[in-house]
Amino acid sequence: MCYYSLWTFFNGGNIVAQARAVPLSDEIRRGRNRLAVTVVLGHAIKHIYNSGLRSVLLTAIKDDTGITAAQYGLLSTSGQVTSGATTMVAGYLGDRFANRSGVMLLISLSMMGISYFLLGVAPNYWLMLAAMLLVGIGPSLYHSPAIASLSRKFPDKRSFAISWHGTGGSVGEFVGPILTGALISGTYLVAFTWRDALQISAGPALIFGLLIYLMMRGIPTASVETESLRDYFSKLFALLRRRGMQMLVLTTALRSMGQGAMMAFLPVYLLEDQGISFVVIGLFLSSIQFVGILAQPTMGWLADRLGHKTVLVPCTAALGLLMIALKFSPTDAPLIFDIVVIEITVPGIQFGIIALAMGAFLYALHAIYIAAAMDVAQGEAQSTVVSLIYGASLLGAFSPFIAGVIVDFGSNSDAFVYGGAAVIGAAVLLGLTRLPKVDR
């Protein structure tokens, strides 16, 4: 059985289309749809936890404890530091134990639940900071084995498959803020505190981790690629010697810096500057992610056909400009309307439109950056490539703290300008980067 990729090129001014067949082995085809469903489900669960913490719970912690913006930013930074560092280890494990992806995903979700529980019982800021270091470990163990498994099983639709993985993340980002905001706002008859929400989250994480493990059992996997830790780092440094990979890592770091700063302080801005409740903050941030659910497969499909750079450069630039536009959009005429028993307040129609437009790029771009890096690597060391791109966030891990310092000397919305400038810088560098053109 074969797949067919349609590619076009210019010949004497005329566009010529040609199809070529590449064989897919039975081992690759067997179980790949079940694998995709499982990985997307697990990614959705992971992001329910991530988005609930980032969008609502950390903001509630800041509001309840009265910590400064810099201290709040340092909480976000601490999780990103361990996340980036652990991602590099996960890349080695994903390549070394390619046939044990289910076990790694079980460990990932279980560690996430346990670390959230510890954050919920931490009695002071410094122990919260220590717990946040643990919070960064669990989620970072997920991406490398999950995305590498998809890449091996879908060589014919790599960007599309990885974009579906990202769609699972967007679904989680959509559900998480609503669920968490409702939990701590009394929507479910009982108003939980942020500590309660963190503590009770351990149970579902353990249950879903076991479910993901059971669903992945029996799916044929590719042979192990990396034989030793030395071999792994040899491949890693070999990849980093490629100019295209260096630039993708750098631009990913800049984009991560900007996006991390903006997403850390957007809920704080909505709470402190606009006086919006936690449940409405959750609904507002979830609506942003809903756009991403629709956008990711579309952008992945376009990237496969038009080329990664053709999609990445303008979309990254657009994301940066939209972030800066949030700072200057008028909020003096908020929109107020009712949904069931909840009064929804949006800080102005222009602000809402800009925020929704950002949702199309927030997570869709990351999936395409990964697919572009896979092409630069020419199919080698899939988990290692994922680790490099996710690990690039380590370079920008201190961005929320830097944004917090800026906010302490200015206003919450200043974080949007700082974040947007970093993302635009990423777009400029990417525009100067030569990426390989791969016919699909």
N, C-alpha and C positions, 0 to 999 in steps of 0.2 A: 504494500500500500504506500502511496506517495502523497505529499502535499505539493501544491503548485503556488509559486509566488510570481506575481505579475510585476515586472519592473519596466521602467521607461527610460529612454535616453534620447538625446538629440543626435540626428544624423543628417547633415546637410540641411538643417533647418526644419526637418520633419520629425515628429514624435513617433517613435517606433516601439511597439509593445511586444514583449517576448516572454513566454512562460517557460519555466524550467522545473523539472521534477527532482525532488530530493527524497530518498527513501526514509520512511519512519519504521523502525523495527517494532516487532510485536511487544518487546519489553517496554519501549517508550510509550506505546499506545495503551497498554494494559493498565487500567486503574487511574489514568491521569485525570479523568473528570471527577472521580471521587476525591482524589488528592486536591484538586482545585477547590472543591466545595469545602473540604475540611480546613484547608489553609485560610480561605476567606472567612469562614466562621470563626476560627481562632483569632484571626487578626481583628475582627469586629469586637470580640470579647476584650481583647487587649486594649483596644482604643476606648471602649466604654469606661474602663478603669482610668486610663490615661487622661481622657478628656474631662471626666468627672472631677479628678483631682486638680488638673491644671485650670479648668474653666471656672469651677465653683468652690471646691474645698480649700485650695490654697488662698483664694480671696477671702473665704470665711475665716480662715486662720488669721490672716492679716487684720481683718475687721475685729475679731474677738480678742486677739492678744495685743493689738496696738503696736506692732512692730513697724519699723520704718520701711520705706520703699527699698532701700538698699538691702536690709535684712530679708525682706520678702524676695528680692531678686536673687539673693544668695541661696535661699531655699531651692529655687528653680535651678540655679547653677549647679548646686551639689548633686542633684539627680542627673544632670546632663554630663557631668564629669565622669561619674561611674558608668553611665550608659555608654559613652563613647569608648571608654577603656575596655569594658566588658564585651562590646561588640567585636573587638579585635580577637578576643579569645573565642567568641562564638563562631567567628569565621573559620578558625582552625578546627574547632570541633565539628562544624558543619561539613568540612571537607574530609576530615579524618574519619568521621563516623557518618558517612552519607546514608547508610542504611539504618540509622538510629534517629532519624529526624523526629519521629513521634515521641521518643523519650525526651529529647531536648525541648520540645514544645510543652510537654507535661511539666518539666522542671521550670520552664519559663513562667507559666501561668501560676504554678504553685508558689514560687518565690515572690511573685507579685502580690498574691493574696496575703502571704505572711508579712511582707514588708509594710503593706498598708495597715495591717493590724497593729504593728509596732509603732507606726506613726500616730495612730489613733490613741495609743496609751502613753505616748511620750509626755512627761510632766512639764518640760520647759523647752525653751527655744533651742538650746544646744543639743538636747537629745532628739528634738525634731530634726535638726540638721543632720545628725548621725543617721536617723531613720531614713531621711531622704537619700542619703548615700546608698542605702540598701534598695530603696524604691527604684533607682536607676538600673539596677542589675537585672531584675526579672524580665522586663520588656525587651531589653537589648539582646537577650538570648533567643528571641523569637525570629527576628527578621532573617538572619543569615541562613539557617536551615530551611525556613519556609520558602523564601524567594529562590534560593538555589534549587530546591526541589522542583518548583514551577519552571525554572529556566531549563532544567534537564529534560523535563517532560513535555515542554512546549517550545522546541527549537524553531518551529515554523511560525509561532505567534507569540514571540517572546514579550514584546512591549504590551501586547493585548492582555496576555496572561498576568503579567506583573501589574498591569493597571487594574485588573479585577481584584488582585490582592490589595491594591490601594483602595479600591471601592469598598472592600470589607472594612478597612480602616475608617473610611468616611462614614459608613453606616454606624460604626462604633462612636465616632466623633459626634454624630447626630443624636444618638440615643443617650450617651453619657451625660451631657449637661442637663438635658431634660429630666432624666431619672434622678440625678444627684440634686439638682435644684429643687425638685419636688420633695425629695426625702427630707431636706433640711428646712423646708418652708411650710411644712404642715399640710401639704396637699393630700397625703395619705392618712388623714385623720390624726395621726401621731407625728409631731414635729421632732425629728431626730436632730441631734447636734452633729457638728462636723466630726466629732470624735466617734459618735455612734455609727455614722455612715462608714467611716474607715474600718472600724472594728468588725462590723457585720459583713464587710466585703470579702473577708477571708474565705468563708464557706463556699460561695459561688465560684470563686477562682479555682479552688481545689477540685470542685465537681466538674467544671468545664475542662480543666486540664486533663483529667482522667478520660473524659468523653473524647477529646481530640486524640489522645493516645490510642484509644480503642478504634476510632474511625480510621486511623492511618495504618493499623496492623494489616499485613497481607498485601500491601501495595508494592509492586516491584520497584526497586530503586537502582540507580546507576552504581557502578563499581566505585570503590573508594579511590579518590583522586590523590590525596595527600598521605604520605606514609609516615611522616614524622614532623615534629614541631620545627626542626631545622629546615625541612623541605618546605613547610608552610611559609616560614619567613623568607626563604629564598624566593619563592614565587611572589610573595608580597612585595619585596624590594625590586624584583624584576618588573612587576607591574608599574611600580612607582617611577621606574626609569623611563617609562613611555610618556612623552610630552602630553598627549591627550589625556592620560589618566591624571597626571599632575594638575592640569587645569580643571578637570572635572572635580577633583578633590577640593581644590581651592575655591571654585565657584560654589560648590555645595556648602562649604564652610561659611562663606559670606551670606548665602541665602538662608542658611540655618540661623546665623546670627540675627539677621533681620527679622525673620519669622518668629524666632523664639522670643525676642524682645517685645514684638507687637502682641503676640498671643498671651504673654505673661501679664501685660498691663491693660489690655482691652477690657477684661472683666472688672479690673480695679477701677478703670475709668467709668464704666457703666454704673458701678456701685457708688463710688465716692463723688463723681462729678455730676452724674445724671440722676442719682437717687433711685435706681432701678432695683427691684427685689431680686433675690437669688433665683427664684423660679423663672422669672422673666428673663434674667441674664442667661439661664440655661436654654430657654426657648429661642432667644435671639441668636446665641452662638450655634445652636443646633441648626437653625435655618440657614446659616452660612455654610455649614457642612452639607446640607441637602443638595446644594448646587454642585458640590464636589462629587457626590454620588453619581450624578448624571454625567459630569464632565470627564471623569477619569477614563472610562472605556473609549469615549470619543477621542480624547487626546492621544491615548495609546494607539488607536487605530490610525489616526493621522500621522503619528510619529513613525509608524511602520511603513507608511506609504510615501510620506514627504521627506522623511529624514528627521533625526532627533534634533539637530541644530536648528532646522527650519521652524520647529515648534517651540523649542526651549528659549531661544533668545527673545523673541517678541513677548512671549508669555511671562518670562521672568521679569522683563522690564515693566510690563503692565502691572504685575503684582507690586513691584516697588512703588510705582506711581500711585496706585490705589491706596497703599499704606499712608503715604504722605498726604493724600487727599483727605483721609479721615481727620487729620489734624485741623483742616481748614473748612470742613463741611459744616454748615450752620446747624445748630441744635436748639435754637431759641423757640422753635415751634414744633414740639414733640407730637407724635401721633399717638392717640390713646383710643383703644378699642377693646371690646370684651370678647373673650373666648370661653364659653361655658361660665365658670365662676371666677375666672382669672382676668384681671385688667392688664392688658398688654400696653406697655409704653415703649415706643421707638423714638430715639432722639433725632427726629427729623427724617423726611423721606429721602433726602439726598444722602444722608449718613447711612440709611438702611440699604439703599441701592449700591453704594460703594462697598459696603461690607459683604453684601451678597455676591457681588462681582468677584471679590477676593476669593470667595469659596471655590470658584472654578479652578484656581491655581494652587491653593495652599498645599494639597497633598498629591494632586495629579502630577505636578512637576517632579516631585521626588521619584515617582515610579519611572518616569522617562529618563531622569538622570541615571538611575540604576541601569536601565536598559542600554543607554548610551555607553556606560562603562563596560557592560557585558560585551558590546561590540568591539570596544577598544581592546579588551582582553582576548578577543577572538575565541570565545568559548572556553578559555582556560580558567581553572580554579574558581568556580562560580561563587561559592561561599566567601572566598577571599575578596572577590570584587564587591560583594554586598557589604562586607565588613569595612572596606575602604570608604565606601560612600556614606554608610551610616556612621562610621568612625570619624568621618570628617567633621561631624558636629562637635567632636571634642575640641577642635580648634576654635570653635565659637561658644564653648560652654559657659564662659564668663559673661556672655552678652546680656542675660537678664540682670546680673549684678551691675554691669556698666549702665544699663538702662535705668536701674533703680537709683544709682547715684545721680544720673541726669534728672530724674523725676524729683528727687529730694531738693535739687537746686532750681527746679522749674515746675512743670505740671505733668500730670499723667499722660497727656496727649503728646508730650515731647518725645515719648518713647516711640510713637508712630513715625516721626520724622527720622529718628536715628535708625529704626528698622528699615524703613523704605530706602534710605541712602545706601545701606549695606546691600540690599537686594539689587538695586540698580547697578551697583558696582559689580555684582556677580554677572549681570546681564552683559555689561560692557566687556568684561574679561572673556566670557563665553563667546561673544561675537568675534573676538580675535583668535579663537581657538579652532584648529583644524581637526575635525572629527571624521572617522572613516565612513564612507558611504557603503551601506550593505544592501544588496538586492534581496528582497523577500518575495 
